[in-house]
Amino acid sequence: MAACIRQCLLFAYLLTGIVSQANTVVKFQPADSCGKDALLASLWPDNNYGNHSDFIACAWTNQSNPSTTRAIVEFDINTIPSGVTIVNASLELFHYTSPFNTGHSNMSGPADGWLERITQPWTENTVTWNNQPATTTLNRVNVVAPFSMNQNYILDVTQLVRDMLNNPASSYGFMLKLQTESYYRSLLFASSDMNNPVFHPKLTVEYTEEILPLAGCWTNALITPDSIYTNPVTDPSLFVPNVFTPNADGMNDEFFPDTLGGISIKEIYVYNRWGQLIYQSIPAQPWNGKTGERECPDGTYYYLITASMPSGSTGKFSGYFTLLR
């Protein structure tokens, strides 16, 4: 699901001799080919519904037979670096007119729900009601009953995402279920298998990452927000990409700064999130996203750039960028 990240905006501030911080906003809205969600239906406890278009928490009847339905979803947040501070996180769920189930309903009482962290692994094409994964009530989110029958939801899942990153061995997504599973109550949303991707569940995470300066002499550099593609530093003649996509489409396939006004790039060093040097180029040449012949995975990488300035001095600039294929 790493390839399903839709947007990544980087806001970095690098100052001489001190630890800097950068805020990153990442949005996950998977398509059906890489989404991972499923229904769990008590009336058909051994059936798998991993490709169903509904994401629903419901208590209803089917030909007078009581049925309870829950929904589970998992986003691949492993693309978020370890050691970051989660500023906020939100989960958006979108109502749609389902051909299979009744929409939101408070018919027999308020359809309040719980959003809980899943603590056991599960597989989309094998999970059923009978083998559904366990959840924890720790920091679960109260999903207030709908006041409108076509209501979309934006849920604050900041603490749940923090728990997921702090406990990766016991974190496998979210479960949505009713607080009182008494028919006729329902919360109905679209899953990642719904044919219109606009309605797919969307997780937005903002985090702050400390960037430790590498050894050496540093010039003052301020990186300010501009766009998804570039960070203009204090000297307006040097532009360092925020994101590059080495997918051989002829666009943005290499990582290399743009310069004007007499700046000359001399050296480039690229490090992975664990601080390992994976690329160096002296004299500087663009990086194609590989270590040797092996393609590097999507994720966050750090750079150190040495440049000759128009004054004749040497400038060193550091920061980070995202590789997306």
N, C-alpha and C positions, 0 to 999 in steps of 0.2 A: 503494500500500500504506500510505500515511500514515494512512488511515482505519482501519487494522487494528491500531493501537496499542491494547492492551487496558487498560493501567494506567500511570499516571504519578504518582509520589509525590515531592513536593518538600520538601526539608529545608533551610531557609535561615537564615543567621545574619547580621544586618546590624548593624554597629557604627559609631559616629560616627567619621568621618574616616579610616577605613582600608578597604582592599579586603576585601570579604566573600566567602565561598564558599558554594555551595549544592550539595548532592548530589541527583541525580535518578536514579531507577530507571525505565527504560522497558522494557516487554515487547512484543515483536513476535510475534504468533501468527496469521498470515494465514489467512483462509478461502479456499475454493477459487476464489472470484470475484476475489480480488486476490493470491493466492499465486503465486509464480514458482519452480517447480521442475520437473525433468524427469529421465527416465531416458535413458541412452545405452547401446545394446545392440550389441555387435560382430557378432552373428549377423545382425542386420538393420540394417546400417550406415547406410542412407539413410532409415530410418523415424524419424518423430518420435513421442516418447512424453511430450509435455508435459502430458497430462491423466491420467497413470497414477497409481493410488492408492499405488504402492510407491515408497519411497525406499530404494534397495538398492545395495550394492556386493557383487558376486557373481562367482564363476567356477564354471560348471556345464556340463552338456551338455544338448542338446535333440535327442532322437532321434539320439543318438550324435555330434551336432555340437557341438564346443566353443563356449562363449559366455561373454563377459565383459561385465559390466554395471557402470556407474558412475552416480552420482547427483549432481545439481547443484541448488543452491538460492541464491536471492538475496533479502535483506531490504532494504527501503527505509530505510536508516539516514540518509538525507539530512535527516530530521527532527531529528537530533541537531545542535545548534549547532556551528559551527566554533570552534576554539580551546579546546575543553574538554579535561579530563584524564580519560581512561578509567580508572576504579578497578578494575573487573572486568567481565567479560562471559562468559556461558555459553550454550551451545547445547544444548537438550534434544531428543533424538530418542527416539521411542516405538515399541517393538515392537508389532506386532499380527499377528493370524492372517490372512495374505494368501490370497486365492483364486487367486492367479497364481503365486506363487513360494514355495519352501521358505524357512523362517525362518533364524535364525542357525545356522551350521554350522561346526564344526571337524573335519569328517569326514576330510579329508586332511592336516590340519595347522592350526595356530592362524590364525584369520581376523582377524589384526591389520590395521588400516586406517590410511590417512592422510586427514586433513582439510586441504585446501590452499586457498589464496586464488586465486580465478579472476582472471586479468589481462586478459581480453578480453571485450567485450560479447557477449551472446547473447540470442536471442529464444525464449521458451518454446515457441511453436508452430512453430518452424522448426529448432531445434537437433537434431542427430543425432550418431551416433558419428563419422561422417566429417567433420563440421564443428564438432566439440566445441571449446570455448574452451580456451586455454592456461592453465596454472596455474604458480605458483611454489612451490618447496620452502621458501622463507624462512619461518621460524617456524611451519611446518606442525605440526599436532597429531597425536600418536600416539594412535590409537584402539585400545585394548587388546582382544584377542580376548575374546569373551563367555565368562563362566564359567557362565552360565545361558542356556538356549535361549529365554527370554522376557524377556531383560534390556533395561531402558531405560538410556539413556546421558545423562549430563550432562557435557559437554566444556568445558574451560576454553579459551575462544577470546579471552582478553583481548588478547594481543599481535596476533592476527590482526585484531581489530576496530580496534585502534590503527593497524595498517598500512593498513587500509581508509580510515580517516578522514584519515590523513596522505597517502595516495596515491589520491585518488578517481578520477583518470583511468585507473588501472590496477587497479581493484578492482570486481569484479562478482559477489561472493558466494563460496560454498564449493563445493568438489568433494569427495565422499567416494568413495574407491576402496580396494581391497585393496592391502596392501603386497606380497603375493605372489599374483598372479592365476593361481593353479593350482586347478583344480577338485578337490575339492568343498568350497568355503569360501564363507561368505556372512554378510553383516550386513544384516538386513532391518528397515526402519522404515516408518512411514506417511508419506506426503507430504501436502501441503496439499489434495490432491484426494480424500483418503480421506473417507468420508461422515460420520465422527464428528470434529468439530473439536477434541475433547479431545486427539486423537492427533497433531495437526498439529505440525510442527517449531516450536520456540519459542526465540527469541533474547532474552536478558535482558541489558541493558547498564546499568551504573551509572557515572555520570560526575560530576565535580566541575567547577563553572563559577565563575570569578571574576566578581564583579559590581563594577564600578567605580562609586562614588557619583557622581551627577550634581552639577553646580555648585549651591551654595546652602548654607544653614545646616541642620544635621541634628540631630534629637533622637535620643537612644539608642533603638533599637528592636530587640527580640529576637523573631524569628519561630521558633516551635518546632513540631515535628511534632504534628498533630492527626488529620487525615484527608485523603482525596484532595480534599476540597472546600474546606476552610478552613485558614487559618494564623492562630491567635490571636496578636496581638502583645502587648508588655508590658502595655499598657493593655487590660484584658479587654473593653472596650466597642467595640473596633475589630476587625473580621474581614475579611480580604481573601481572595477566592477564589483557589485554586490552579489551577483548571481551569474553563473555561466552554465551552458547546457551542451556538453560535448557529445551530441547525438548524431553528428555527421549530416546535419541538415543544411550546412553552409551558413548558419547564423549563430553567432555567439558560441562557437565551438572551442575557443581557446581563451585562457585566462591571461590577460596582459593589460597593463595600464595604458591609457592614452595620455599623451603629453603634447604640450605646445610651449612656445616661447623659450626654447633653448634648454629644456630639461632633457637629460639623457639617462635612461634606465640602464644600470650597470649589472645588478645582481638581483635575482629573485629566489626566495626560499619559501617552500610551502610545507606546512606541518599539519598532521591530523589532530583530532581532538585530544589525543593522549600525548601530544608534544613530540611525536616522532617525525623526523625530517623525511618527507617522501619525495621531494623534488627540489633540485637546486640547478640554477643555470647561470654560469659565468663564462662569457658575457651573456646578458639576459636574453632568453628566448621564450616565446609563449609556452604555457603549460597546456597539454591536451587532455588532462584528466586521468593520466595513466601513471603507474609506477612500473617502469620497464614496459612489458607488453600487457600487463594486467590492468584492467579498468578499475579505478577506485570507486567505491560505493558512493551513493548520494549522501550528503550530509554537510556538516560545517567544517571548514578548513581555515587555517591561519596563514597569513603571509607576512614576510619581511622583505621589503624592497629597498635597495640602495640605489640612489640616483645622484648624478652630478647636477648641481644647481647652476643657474646662469651666472651666479657670483663666483663660481669656482669651488664653492664649498660642497661637502657631501651631505646629503640628507638621507635619513633612514625613516621609513614609514612602516607601520604595522597595522593590522586589522584582521578582519575575517570576512569570509564570503561563503555562499552556499553553492554546492554542486548539485545540479538537477539534470537528469537525463530525459 
